[in-house]
Amino acid sequence: MAAEAGTLREDYHALLARHEAMRLRRNLFAPGTPAREAGSAYDGAADQRIILRDLPLVLPFDQLILDLYAAMFERRPYLRSLFPESMEFQREHLARIFQYLIDNLHRPDAMAATLRQLGSDHRKLGVREAHYEAFEEALCEALYRGAGPRWTRELEGAWTRMLRFAVAAMVDGAEAAMGEPLYFTAEVSAHELRGDDLAVLRVRTAEPYPYRAGQYAAVESMLLPQAWRHYSLARAPRPDGELEFHVRRTARGGVSEALVDRTRAGDTLRLGPARGTLTADGEPARDLLLVAGGTGWAPLRALLEDLARRREPGRGAHLFLGVRHRDDLYDLPAVTGLEQRCPWLRVTPVVAGEHGTVADAVARHGDWSGHVACVSGPPPMVAAVTDVLAAMGVPPERIRHDPAAAQPR
């Protein structure tokens, strides 16, 4: 076994060495030509048509992803150590990434910005460009298995080009973030349960943690190494540096369960650098429409705290706070406290069983075309609200939310 493990390590380092040699060669012979420039001419709309035409061959994505990881770990078993022990969340995450890519291929520039951020985040997992090459090889094998006799080189080519475009952007993001810490070590300073399935965690990092109100961080518990989940920062930056996260348990055996049920004050977490575009920067004269579902309230609370601190004359805000039941208003003292301190803030709670959906409530309450909208919550809710706002004439550049591929959980 020791000899086998040694051989695997040698293969792993040989693969990384080949990757570094290839990267240096590219830089020597094509200086100043980053992958994002090569991808700027990518005709994503053409590949989108091909993939959508034959998408039923590989739907649902579950079996395709099972085949993909089976092929990758069979060919290169040393890559298994880059992944958490349980692969369930990883498979779900990859399915969301595939759907995001396919849905947005006709908008390569916007997609590349999200993927560069994703590539930067993957640095902390030890992912290198050589690993993406192994992933592409496994994807092609999984596509061949899934499509069966209807597999074509045209279909494989469209998926491969989509993947290579995504990888080019992710590699750019990783290389641009080389001067940034991989993660910050944090100690839990307080852990408070708010009901059976939700906890508020306050943490302090060993060094200053830079972020803007509305952003999120990838969080790793020492109880589940290599398993990172996105959670929004629920406070505006404070002089004492204490951070806050609102975590709802979404599944047994995962990071959310570890954080809600098994984490205590004094425990250690790791935080990735702050990410996300759900901020209120720019266009200070415009009023804000804030729409939250569940723990999607967390980043909007941070935004409101930030606005209250640096009050901008003439700017108002209207918050729609959507929950399934009244008992789900877990942070009500903070909501009412902000409403009392901020005469420019109006709050509309939306209880699903009594008022319909949050999107319905937003549509009923008037004209938002002059506002900047910030939307946070479960992806289906975010999609429904953004559709309503688009139909009401709010320009896309003034509807802010993190893409499904990166949305906090």
N, C-alpha and C positions, 0 to 999 in steps of 0.2 A: 504493500500500500504506500509506503514511504517513497519508494522508487517511482510509483505511478504519479504521486502528488508532485514529486520533483520534476517529472517530465511535463506535467500540465503547467507548472510554473514557468518552465523553460519555454514552452510553446507560447504562453501568454506574453512573456517579455520579448520573445522574438517577433510576435505580431506587432507589439507596440514599437519596437525598433524599426520595423519595416515602415510603419506609419510615419514615424518621425523622419525617416530618410525620404519618403515620398513628399512630405510636406516641405522639407528643405529644398528638394529638387524643384517643386512648383514655385517656391519663392525666388529661387535663383533664375529660373528661365522665364518666369512671368511675373516680375515684380509689379506691385500696384494693381493687380487684377484679382481682387477678392472674389470669393464664391458668389456674394450677393450681386456683383456686377454681371457675372456670367448668367445668373438666374434671372436678371431683369428682362431678358428677351423671351422668357419662357411663355409658351402659348398654353396657359393653363385651361382656358375655356375649351380648347380642342380635346385635351385629355379628359376633362370633366365629362364631355359628351360620351366618349368611349366608355369610361368607367360607369357612368350612370346607365348606359344602355345594357351593360352586362352585369350590373351590380347584383341582381337576384341570384347569380351563380354562387356568390360568396356570402349571402345573407342568411341568417344573422351572422355577425362577425365572430361569434363564439368559437365555432369550429375552425375557422381560418386562423384565429389567434392561437388556439390550442396547437394546431399543426405547426404554426410558425415557431413557437417557443420549443416545441418538441424537436423540430429540425435543428434549431440553433444550438440547443444544449447537447444534442446528440453529436453534432459535428465539433462543437467547441465547449466541452463541459466546464471549463474554467470560467466561462462567463456567468455560470449560475450564481457565483458568489457576489455578483453585482446586484442581485435582486433579493427582496425579502423572502423569508421562509414561505409565507403564504403568497401565492401569485394571484389570488382572486381580485384584489383591488387593481393590481397591475394590468390584468386582462381587461377589466372594465375601463381603466384609464386609456389603454391603447384603442379600445373600441371608440371612445369619445374622440380621440385624436384622429383616427381614420375618418370619422363622420365629419369632423371639423374641416379636415383637408379637402374632402370631396365637396362639401358645401361651399367652400371658399376658393376653389381653384381658379375661378374667373376673376378673382381679386388678388393676384399674386403679391402686390406691394403691401397691402394690408396684412395678408397672411404672413409674409416674411417678417414683419415687425413682431408678431406674436411668437413666431418660431425662434427668432433670435433670443427672445427672453427665455423661452423654454430651453434652448441650448445652454444658456448661461446657468440656468437652474440645474441642469444635468451634470455640471462639473462636480458638484458635491457627491455624486454617486460614483465617481471614478470613470465616467463614460468618456471614451476617446473616439476620434474619427474612425479608427480601425474597427471599433465595435459596430458602428453604423454599417460598415461594409459586410460584416457577418450578418447583421439584421437583414440587409437587402437580399443576400443569398437565401436566407431562410424564408423570407416573404415570397420570393419567386417559387420556391418549392411548395409552399403552402397554397399559393394560388393555383399551381398546377394540379395539386390534389383536389382542391375545392371545385374547380371548374370542370374537371374530368374531361370527357371527350369534346366539350365545347371550349376548352382552353385554346387561345390563339396567341401568337406572338404580338399582335396588335394590342391585346388586352394586357399582356405582361409589360409591354413597352410603356403603356400609359401609366400603369401603377409604378413602374420603375422610375419614370421621369418625375412623377409626383413625389416619390420618396426622395429622389436625389435633390430636387428643389428644396424639400423640407430639410434635408440633412445639410445642404449648403448653408441655409440660413441659420440652422442650429450651431454649426461649426463656427460661423461668423460671430454669433452671440457668445459662444464660449471663449473665443480668442479675444473678443473685445473686453471681456470681464476678467482677464488674467490678473489684473492688479487688484481685484476685489477679493475680500475674504471668502473662502468656501462656505463657512458657516460661523455663527457666533454661539458660544457656550452660555447658557442661561440657567439660573437657579429659580425654582418655583418659590415665590415669596408668600403666596396665599392660594388656597384652593377652596372654592365655595360652591356647593351643590345648589342648583336652582331647579328643583323638581327631580324626578327619577332619572332623567336621561340627559341632563344638561349641567355643565359646570362652567364657572367663571374662574379662569386662571390668571394670576398676576405673576409676572416674572421679571427678573433683573439680569441683564447681561453683564459679563465680566468687563466689557469695554463698551463705549457709547455705540448705540444701535441707530444708525441714520434711517429715517423714513419720513414719509409725508402722510398726513391724515387721509384715509381712504385706501391705503395700500394693504397688502397682505404679506405673509411670510410662510415659507415651507417649514414645518415643524417635525422634528424627529424625537421620539421618546426612546430612552435607553432600554426600555422594555421590549422594543421591536426595532432592532438595528436595521438600517437600510430602507425602512418604510417611512416615507415623508408624506405629509398631507398639508394642504394649504388652509390656513386660517387667517381671517382678517384681524388686523390690529384695531381694538375697540376703544382706544384712547388717542387723542391728539398727542404729539410729542410733549413731554413734561420735563421740567427742570430736574426732577429726581431720577429720570430715566426708567421708571417702572412701566412695563408694558402690560396689556391686558388682552386675553383671548376668550371668546365665547365658543364653547365646544359642545355640540350635541352628539350623543352616541347614535351612530347610524348603522352599525353592524357589530356583531359579536366577534371577538378575536382580532379587531383592527386597532388602528391608532386612536380612533375616537373613544373606543372602550377603555384603552389604556389611560388616556388622559382624563376621562370622566370618572372611572371606577377605581383605578389603581395608582393614581398619581397623588402625591402629598407634598405639602410645603417642605422644602429642602431638597427635593428631587432635582435632577439635572435634565435639561432639554437642550437640543441644538436647534438654532434658527437659521434658515437661509437668508440671504440679503433680501430686503424689502422689494416687492414687485407690485405691478398693477398700475392702471391708468384711471382708476375711479377716484379722481381728485377734482376739486373745485377750482383749480388754478385757471387763470385767464378769464376774459369777459366779466370783470367784476361788477359791471353795471346790471347784469341780468339776474333776475330772480331764479331761485333753485326749486326744482321739483325733485324730491327725494322719495324713492319707492323701495321699501324693504319687505322681505318675506322671511319670517323665522329669524335665524341668527344672521341673516343678511342685514339686520339692524346694526351689527357691530361696526362696520366701516362708516355707516352714515352717522352713527353716534360720534365717531372721531371727527368727521367732517363738521358736524354741528358744534362740537366743542371748539374746534379750530376757528370757525366763523364767529362764535361768541367772544373768543379771546381777541381777535383782530377785527372787530366789528367794522363792516364796510357800509357807510351811510347809504340808505336807500335800497339796500338789497334785502329782499325777503325770501322766505323758504316755506314750502308746504311739504310736510312729511305724511306719506301714506304708509301705515305700519300694518302689514298683513299677517294674520295668524289663523291657525285652524280652529282654536278654541280660546276663550278668554283667559284660561289658565296659562296659555302659551305666552302671555305678555310678561315674560320673565324679568324684564329690566324696567318695569313701569316707574319706579322711583326716579331713575335717571331720565326717562322720557318726560315725566311731569316737571322735574326740576329744570330741565332745559326750557320747557314751554313757559314756565313761570319767570325764568330769568331773561328770556328773549322775546320781547313783544312782537318781533318781526317773524316769529315762527308760529305756524299753524299745524296742528297734528290731527290726523284723521285715522283712528284705528279701524281696521277692516277685519271683522271676524267672519270667516268663510261661511259658516252655517247661517249667519244672520244677514250678511250684506253682499253675498256673491264673491267673485274673485277680486283680487287687487286690481287687475286690469280693467274690470268692469267699473270699479269705483273711480279709477283715474279718468276713464272715459266720461263718467257722469258729471264730473266736477268742473267742467269748463274747458277753456282754451289754454293750452300749454305751449303754443307755437313760439312764444317769446321767451321761454324759459330754457335754462340748461338743466337737463334731466340726468340724475344719477340713480341707477337701478342696481339692486343687490339682493340675491336670494337664490333659490333653486333655479337651475337652468330653464325648466319649462315656464316658470313665472317670469323670468327675465325676458324670454322670447315673446311671451304674450304681451307684456307691457311695452316692449320696444315696437311690436307690431302696431299696437294701438296708437302710440305716439307718432309713428311714421304716418299712419293714416290721418292723424290730426294735423299733419304739416310741420312737425318738429324736424328740422334738418338732421341728417345722420351724424354730422360732426358735433351736434349738441346733445346727443344721447350717449351717455357714458356708462359703460359696464365692462367688466372683464370678460373676455371670450370664454365660451364653454370649456375650451381646452385648458384654461388656466384659472377657472373660477374657484374661489375658496370653497372648501367643503365644511 
